[in-house]
Amino acid sequence: MTEEKEFRAGFVALIGRPNVGKSTIMNNILGTKLSIVSPKPQTTRMRILGVKHNKDAQIIFLDTPGIQKGKDLLTKTVVESAVSSMEEADVLVMIIEADKGWTKEDEQLLHNYIEKLNKPTILVINKIDKMKDKRLLLPLIEESAKKYNFVEIIPVSAIKGQNLDDFVQTLKKYLPPSPPLFPEDQITDLPIKFYIAEIIREKVFQNTKKEIPYSAAVEVESIEEGKVKKDLLIIRANIYVEKENHKAIIIGKKGQMLKKIGKEAREELEHLLGKKIHLELWVKVKPRWKEDIRLLKVLGYQYIS
């Protein structure tokens, strides 16, 4: 008679500078999109929780915002969110890019945060598919082993799903013995309004390219069932920007850009929520909204006193 494995469950913080692939790794492991993904850095602004259910373990991923510099209230809140996630995690996962190797920002993150926490830390070397010369991977692994006492070093390609299964199996070893911490049918603690707002914000980023800096935020004002069609969700949301010219860019000529953003967001939300969506979007100018405590709380930023 074979002995059953002890069940394990715990929190795993994904840590790295902006745009190293934290959100892509979590989304691909979970098989669904919780964190928005953009080729632009600093897309994730707060801790996103995602639960991976296995028969012998429950891995609770914390997709942290990239540590960034800035003095406004939003940036301070983003950094506090990342630090808090590291502190509550059982295991830390530091992520660097294979094609860029160790950067100055990676070194600072390692020395200023990870080394001080003294927690089991796995190094993930992401984007190995982008390495022009694969022979450089082994020297990078050897260099990384000298940087810090990583318990494991795992090369992956999040975008192609390469080695992600090995990464998950490895993670389990470092989780504490524990019963499941979340029900089997729960994969996140995100409020539905936040989930919807993040999808809309992603479409703003993807369509406005470099024209809109990181000054856009989305507030879902209301979600209602259709009065006649009960399988229809009517969603009304505001897109906040800091300047009039940003508003003009998002609306576009004859409203075409806003229509495109709305159409793409609606289609994705219909696929994710399994319902027909009627989406109404308004663009509003709110100068210095990043310093507006009331609005930041409405938008869901958790670490504001």
C-alpha positions in Angstrom: 0.0 0.0 0.0 1.5 3.3 -1.1 1.8 6.1 1.4 -0.1 9.3 0.4 1.9 12.4 0.0 1.5 15.1 2.6 -0.6 17.9 1.3 1.2 21.3 1.0 -0.1 24.8 0.6 1.5 28.2 0.7 2.1 31.6 -0.8 4.7 32.2 -3.5 5.7 35.8 -4.4 6.8 36.4 -8.0 9.4 39.2 -7.9 11.3 41.0 -10.5 11.8 44.3 -12.2 9.1 45.5 -14.5 8.4 43.5 -17.7 10.5 40.4 -16.8 7.4 38.2 -17.4 5.9 37.7 -13.9 2.3 38.1 -15.1 2.8 35.8 -18.1 4.3 33.1 -15.9 1.3 33.2 -13.5 -1.3 33.4 -16.2 0.2 30.5 -18.1 0.5 28.3 -15.1 -3.1 29.0 -14.0 -4.4 28.6 -17.6 -6.4 31.8 -17.3 -5.6 35.5 -17.4 -5.6 37.3 -14.0 -2.8 39.8 -14.5 -2.9 42.1 -17.5 0.0 41.6 -19.9 1.6 44.3 -22.0 4.9 44.8 -23.8 5.2 47.9 -21.7 6.9 47.7 -18.3 5.1 48.6 -15.0 1.7 47.3 -16.2 0.8 45.5 -13.0 0.1 48.1 -10.2 -0.9 45.9 -7.3 -0.6 42.4 -5.9 -2.6 39.9 -7.9 -3.4 36.6 -6.2 -3.8 33.4 -8.3 -4.4 29.9 -6.9 -3.0 26.8 -8.7 -4.8 23.6 -7.5 -3.0 20.3 -7.6 -4.0 17.0 -6.1 -1.1 17.2 -3.6 -0.6 20.9 -3.3 -2.1 24.4 -3.5 0.2 27.1 -4.8 -1.0 30.6 -4.1 0.9 32.9 -6.4 1.3 36.6 -5.6 2.1 38.5 -8.8 3.8 41.6 -7.5 4.2 45.0 -9.2 7.7 45.7 -10.4 9.7 47.8 -7.9 9.9 51.2 -9.4 11.1 54.7 -8.5 8.8 57.7 -8.0 7.5 60.0 -5.4 3.8 60.2 -6.1 1.3 58.3 -3.9 0.5 55.7 -6.6 4.1 54.7 -7.0 4.6 54.5 -3.2 1.5 52.3 -2.9 2.8 50.1 -5.7 6.1 49.5 -4.0 4.4 48.9 -0.6 2.2 46.3 -2.3 5.2 44.5 -3.7 7.1 44.6 -0.3 4.0 43.3 1.6 3.7 40.4 -0.8 7.3 39.4 -0.2 6.9 39.5 3.5 3.8 37.3 3.6 5.1 34.7 1.1 6.5 31.3 2.1 8.7 31.1 -1.0 10.2 33.9 -3.1 10.7 33.5 -6.8 13.0 36.1 -8.4 12.7 36.4 -12.1 15.4 37.7 -14.5 15.6 37.8 -18.3 17.8 35.3 -20.1 18.6 37.6 -23.0 19.6 40.5 -20.7 21.3 38.7 -17.9 21.8 40.4 -14.6 21.0 44.1 -14.7 21.8 46.8 -12.2 18.0 46.8 -11.2 18.1 43.1 -10.7 21.1 43.4 -8.4 19.4 46.2 -6.4 16.3 44.1 -6.0 18.3 41.2 -4.8 20.3 43.2 -2.2 17.7 45.7 -1.1 14.8 43.2 -0.6 15.3 39.5 -1.1 18.6 39.1 0.9 17.0 40.9 3.9 14.0 38.5 4.1 16.0 35.3 4.4 13.4 33.1 2.8 13.8 30.1 0.4 14.3 31.8 -3.0 14.1 30.2 -6.4 15.6 32.0 -9.4 13.7 31.8 -12.6 15.6 32.7 -15.8 12.8 33.6 -18.2 12.7 34.3 -21.9 15.2 31.6 -22.8 13.6 31.5 -26.2 15.0 35.0 -26.9 18.6 33.9 -26.3 20.5 34.1 -29.7 23.2 31.8 -28.4 21.9 29.1 -26.1 25.5 28.3 -25.1 25.3 31.4 -22.9 22.7 29.9 -20.7 25.0 27.7 -18.6 27.4 30.6 -17.8 24.4 32.7 -16.7 23.3 29.9 -14.4 26.8 29.6 -13.0 27.0 33.4 -12.5 23.6 33.4 -10.8 24.6 30.6 -8.4 27.4 32.9 -7.1 25.1 35.8 -6.6 23.0 34.3 -3.8 22.1 31.1 -2.1 19.1 30.3 -4.5 17.6 27.0 -3.5 16.9 26.3 -7.2 17.7 27.9 -10.6 15.2 27.2 -13.3 15.4 28.4 -16.9 11.9 28.8 -18.6 10.1 30.4 -21.5 6.8 31.7 -20.1 5.5 32.7 -23.4 6.1 29.2 -24.9 5.3 27.3 -21.7 8.7 25.7 -21.6 9.8 24.2 -18.3 6.8 25.7 -16.4 5.6 22.2 -15.3 9.0 21.5 -13.9 8.9 24.9 -12.1 5.5 24.0 -10.5 6.8 20.6 -9.4 9.9 22.2 -7.9 7.8 24.8 -6.0 5.8 22.2 -4.2 8.9 21.0 -2.4 9.3 24.3 -0.6 5.7 24.8 0.5 4.8 24.1 4.1 2.6 21.1 5.0 -0.9 22.6 5.2 -4.5 21.8 4.3 -5.9 23.8 1.3 -6.2 27.5 2.0 -8.8 28.3 -0.7 -11.8 26.3 -2.0 -11.2 24.2 -5.1 -13.3 26.5 -7.3 -11.6 29.7 -6.4 -8.6 30.9 -8.4 -8.3 34.5 -7.1 -9.4 36.9 -4.5 -9.9 39.7 -7.0 -13.3 41.5 -6.8 -15.1 41.3 -10.2 -14.9 45.1 -10.6 -11.2 45.0 -10.4 -10.9 42.1 -12.9 -13.1 44.0 -15.4 -11.2 47.3 -14.9 -7.8 45.6 -15.5 -9.0 44.1 -18.8 -10.2 47.6 -20.0 -6.9 49.1 -18.8 -4.9 46.5 -20.8 -6.8 47.4 -24.0 -5.9 51.1 -23.4 -2.2 50.2 -23.1 -2.2 47.9 -26.1 -3.9 50.3 -28.4 -2.4 53.7 -27.5 1.2 52.4 -27.5 3.7 55.1 -26.4 1.2 57.9 -26.8 -0.3 57.4 -23.4 2.2 57.2 -20.5 1.2 55.4 -17.3 -1.4 58.0 -16.4 -4.5 56.0 -17.2 -6.7 54.3 -14.7 -10.1 52.6 -14.9 -13.0 52.6 -12.5 -15.9 50.3 -13.0 -18.9 52.4 -11.9 -21.6 49.8 -12.1 -22.4 46.2 -13.2 -26.0 45.3 -13.7 -28.0 42.4 -15.2 -30.1 43.2 -18.2 -33.8 43.7 -17.2 -35.0 41.6 -20.1 -32.0 39.5 -20.9 -30.7 38.1 -17.7 -27.6 36.7 -19.3 -26.6 40.2 -20.3 -24.2 42.3 -18.1 -24.3 46.0 -18.5 -21.0 47.5 -17.4 -20.3 51.2 -17.1 -16.7 52.3 -16.6 -14.6 55.5 -16.5 -11.1 55.8 -17.9 -9.2 58.5 -16.0 -6.3 60.4 -17.5 -4.3 63.4 -16.3 -4.4 65.6 -19.4 -6.9 66.8 -22.1 -4.6 65.6 -24.9 -4.5 62.1 -23.4 -8.3 62.1 -23.4 -8.3 63.1 -27.1 -5.8 60.3 -27.9 -8.0 57.6 -26.2 -11.2 58.8 -27.8 -9.5 59.1 -31.2 -10.8 60.6 -34.4 -14.6 60.4 -34.5 -14.4 58.2 -31.4 -12.7 55.3 -33.3 -10.0 54.6 -30.7 -12.5 54.4 -27.8 -14.7 52.1 -29.9 -11.8 49.8 -30.6 -10.8 49.7 -27.0 -14.4 49.0 -26.0 -14.8 46.3 -28.6 -11.7 44.4 -27.6 -12.4 44.7 -23.9 -16.0 43.5 -24.4 -15.0 40.5 -26.5 -12.4 39.4 -23.9 -14.8 39.9 -21.0 -17.5 37.9 -22.8 -15.1 35.0 -23.2 -13.8 35.2 -19.6 -17.2 35.7 -17.9 -19.3 33.5 -20.3 -21.9 36.2 -20.7 -23.0 38.8 -23.2 -21.6 42.2 -22.3 -22.9 45.7 -23.0 -19.9 48.0 -22.2 -20.2 51.8 -21.8 -16.9 53.7 -21.5 -16.4 57.4 -20.6 -13.0 59.2 -20.6 -12.5 61.7 -17.9 -9.7 64.1 -17.1 -8.6 64.1 -13.5 -5.3 66.0 -13.0 -2.9 64.4 -10.5 -5.3 61.5 -9.8 -2.2 59.5 -8.6 -2.3 61.7 -5.5 -6.0 61.4 -4.9 -6.4 59.2 -1.9 -10.1 58.8 -2.3 -9.9 57.7 -6.0 -6.9 55.4 -5.3 -9.0 53.6 -2.7 -12.0 53.4 -5.1 -9.6 51.9 -7.7 -8.6 49.2 -5.3 -5.1 50.1 -4.1 -4.9 48.3 -0.8 -1.9 49.8 0.9 -3.0 53.3 1.4 -3.3 54.5 5.0 
